[in-house]
Amino acid sequence: MRYDVIVIGAGMVGTSAAWHLQKNNSKVLMLDRKLPGLETSYGNAGLIQREAIHTHPFPRQITELVRVMPNQGTDIRYRIPAILRYHQALLQYWKYSAPAIVKQIESEWQTLIAHCTSEHQTMIEASGADELITRDGWLQLHRSKETLKVAADTAILDREQGVEHKVLSVDELKALEPNANFDGFVGAIHWLNSWQVSNPSLLVKAYAKNFEQMQGVIKETDVTQIIPLDNVNTDNVDTDVDTDVDAGGKGWKVVTTIGTFYSDNLVIAAGPWSNELIKPLGYNLPLFPMRGYHQHFKVSAKNTIHHSMFDMDKGFVMGPMQQGIRITTGAEMTTMDAPKNFGQLKTVLKLARKILPLDEAVESEAWAGSRPCMPDMKPVIGPAGKHDKLWFAFGHSHQGFTLGPITGRLVEELIHDKSLTVDVEPFNAQRFCKA
Ligand SMILES: Cc1cc2nc3c(=O)[nH]c(=O)nc-3n(C[C@H](O)[C@H](O)[C@H](O)COP(=O)(O)OP(=O)(O)OC[C@H]3O[C@@H](n4cnc5c(N)ncnc54)[C@H](O)[C@@H]3O)c2cc1C
């Protein structure tokens, strides 16, 4: 059987693309080496971030660099092998982080963020996943009056972009979260129109189940090679899985550990692994990983919380999840295959325990996963460039869970040659090939 579209990757981004395509009458096969939503889209902080209209630039002030340098921080750590391996991407990241460039990047980024909750809502309703969602915002805690004032001033300007907030005193915080100890904090921003998901993996699975209900096909297998069909010798077609395949003409051959599949269009939505798949075709985008860790702690009457809380000055999140209270670290600049390094999480846990009692860990070992990052802080969404009917949808860094559905919608509109909800030009894959 030949598919209209094969999507590689069943994280939030790939699942959303597959869902939109299938809903709009394409015959779609989604391939992943794991079941849907078990990699980066499993372990994130579960926030659908309508407030995330600002990007995460590389620290450029000397004071910031001096702070990060000793590699003991809770928000960002780095490993030398990663600095060496990704040095070119990091140099570009530094360059794109100049304030004037960030302003332009953010104006483009905001065109995606504006659609995040409405696009999730469409998929939530279709998949009956409403019980996973809380629409009561999240809390950005501040330890210093200076950072709170800057955040509050910025938040007022952000209203123009549809972001709603309220500045909270410590007493107001205490009223919202009576179990938390806010000693050392001066107040918070309550982001009102962002949403909390109680189990990010289950939301991806709910979308994937709805995709299957629409006759979409999911196969659990490792993709080992992708080949444009023009290059295939049709006398020697491997039909391990599909015996009636029509391998002639244009399109794609996707080789996996359970057999070979064919399609007209191919979408690469493999998150931080995307480059591995496309490099053999001559693409080398400056995608780099930013690892994060999480661990759950059992919930009791003493530590129940209702909102995710982000310690702005220390860079970690404490969130109420189905599995327990999820403590999520900031970023570790490390390589994909590096062993887990629990130093950052240990320091985060010391701080978190001052806010909430976290007596019993749910898992013996913390989870780790990698945000797929691009140096200009924007995802890649659109045609690959060198090959017909090859589409990219990856590199959403800190907000891929938020942006999966709008990305999926855009991929569908591109493949079906419709008018676009958002101009994808700023997210094109060719932007790194220029000069
Ligand atoms: C600690 C942490 C906290 C975060 N918090 C948030 C948050 O609160 N809100 C938010 O919006 N974002 C958050 N993010 C970012 C977000 O999780 C990611 O941007 C998003 O999950 C990326 O989704 P994806 O579908 O691109 O990638 P993934 O979810 O990683 O999916 C890619 C899939 O491709 C599959 N794959 C790769 N290679 C192959 C192959 N060769 N064959 C078959 N399958 C393959 C993988 O198995 C995987 O399932 C956070 C990230 C981290 C690490």
PDBQT file of the ligand as one rigid body, heavy atoms in Angstrom, charges set to zero:
ROOT
HETATM    1  C1  LIG A 501      12.536  19.643  30.421  1.00  0.00    +0.000 C 
HETATM    2  C2  LIG A 501      11.715  20.168  29.282  1.00  0.00    +0.000 A 
HETATM    3  C3  LIG A 501      10.610  20.967  29.545  1.00  0.00    +0.000 A 
HETATM    4  C4  LIG A 501       9.841  21.470  28.482  1.00  0.00    +0.000 A 
HETATM    5  N1  LIG A 501       8.693  22.152  28.759  1.00  0.00    +0.000 NA
HETATM    6  C5  LIG A 501       7.886  22.554  27.734  1.00  0.00    +0.000 A 
HETATM    7  C6  LIG A 501       6.637  23.178  27.992  1.00  0.00    +0.000 A 
HETATM    8  O1  LIG A 501       6.216  23.328  29.134  1.00  0.00    +0.000 OA
HETATM    9  N2  LIG A 501       5.906  23.609  26.929  1.00  0.00    +0.000 N 
HETATM   10  C7  LIG A 501       6.325  23.429  25.651  1.00  0.00    +0.000 A 
HETATM   11  O2  LIG A 501       5.649  23.873  24.725  1.00  0.00    +0.000 OA
HETATM   12  N3  LIG A 501       7.482  22.775  25.368  1.00  0.00    +0.000 NA
HETATM   13  C8  LIG A 501       8.268  22.332  26.376  1.00  0.00    +0.000 A 
HETATM   14  N4  LIG A 501       9.438  21.698  26.111  1.00  0.00    +0.000 N 
HETATM   15  C9  LIG A 501       9.845  21.498  24.721  1.00  0.00    +0.000 C 
HETATM   16  C10 LIG A 501       9.034  20.402  24.053  1.00  0.00    +0.000 C 
HETATM   17  O3  LIG A 501       8.950  19.268  24.897  1.00  0.00    +0.000 OA
HETATM   18  C11 LIG A 501       9.667  19.996  22.722  1.00  0.00    +0.000 C 
HETATM   19  O4  LIG A 501       9.915  21.140  21.935  1.00  0.00    +0.000 OA
HETATM   20  C12 LIG A 501       8.698  19.085  21.957  1.00  0.00    +0.000 C 
HETATM   21  O5  LIG A 501       8.320  17.994  22.745  1.00  0.00    +0.000 OA
HETATM   22  C13 LIG A 501       9.340  18.607  20.675  1.00  0.00    +0.000 C 
HETATM   23  O6  LIG A 501       8.382  17.787  20.052  1.00  0.00    +0.000 OA
HETATM   24  P1  LIG A 501       8.747  16.978  18.756  1.00  0.00    +0.000 P 
HETATM   25  O7  LIG A 501       7.525  16.263  18.311  1.00  0.00    +0.000 OA
HETATM   26  O8  LIG A 501       9.441  17.874  17.808  1.00  0.00    +0.000 OA
HETATM   27  O9  LIG A 501       9.877  15.952  19.261  1.00  0.00    +0.000 OA
HETATM   28  P2  LIG A 501       9.729  14.592  20.083  1.00  0.00    +0.000 P 
HETATM   29  O10 LIG A 501       8.622  14.645  21.055  1.00  0.00    +0.000 OA
HETATM   30  O11 LIG A 501      11.091  14.258  20.615  1.00  0.00    +0.000 OA
HETATM   31  O12 LIG A 501       9.334  13.553  18.970  1.00  0.00    +0.000 OA
HETATM   32  C14 LIG A 501      10.245  13.135  17.985  1.00  0.00    +0.000 C 
HETATM   33  C15 LIG A 501       9.954  11.669  17.733  1.00  0.00    +0.000 C 
HETATM   34  O13 LIG A 501      10.736  11.216  16.610  1.00  0.00    +0.000 OA
HETATM   35  C16 LIG A 501      11.034   9.857  16.844  1.00  0.00    +0.000 C 
HETATM   36  N5  LIG A 501      12.182   9.486  16.011  1.00  0.00    +0.000 N 
HETATM   37  C17 LIG A 501      13.366  10.130  15.927  1.00  0.00    +0.000 A 
HETATM   38  N6  LIG A 501      14.165   9.504  15.046  1.00  0.00    +0.000 NA
HETATM   39  C18 LIG A 501      13.463   8.441  14.576  1.00  0.00    +0.000 A 
HETATM   40  C19 LIG A 501      13.761   7.393  13.666  1.00  0.00    +0.000 A 
HETATM   41  N7  LIG A 501      14.945   7.313  13.033  1.00  0.00    +0.000 N 
HETATM   42  N8  LIG A 501      12.821   6.446  13.448  1.00  0.00    +0.000 NA
HETATM   43  C20 LIG A 501      11.621   6.499  14.076  1.00  0.00    +0.000 A 
HETATM   44  N9  LIG A 501      11.292   7.464  14.950  1.00  0.00    +0.000 NA
HETATM   45  C21 LIG A 501      12.212   8.414  15.193  1.00  0.00    +0.000 A 
HETATM   46  C22 LIG A 501      11.345   9.797  18.334  1.00  0.00    +0.000 C 
HETATM   47  O14 LIG A 501      11.208   8.476  18.832  1.00  0.00    +0.000 OA
HETATM   48  C23 LIG A 501      10.319  10.778  18.900  1.00  0.00    +0.000 C 
HETATM   49  O15 LIG A 501       9.154  10.125  19.369  1.00  0.00    +0.000 OA
HETATM   50  C24 LIG A 501      10.217  21.178  27.152  1.00  0.00    +0.000 A 
HETATM   51  C25 LIG A 501      11.319  20.358  26.896  1.00  0.00    +0.000 A 
HETATM   52  C26 LIG A 501      12.060  19.842  27.945  1.00  0.00    +0.000 A 
HETATM   53  C27 LIG A 501      13.214  18.926  27.650  1.00  0.00    +0.000 C 
ENDROOT
TORSDOF 0
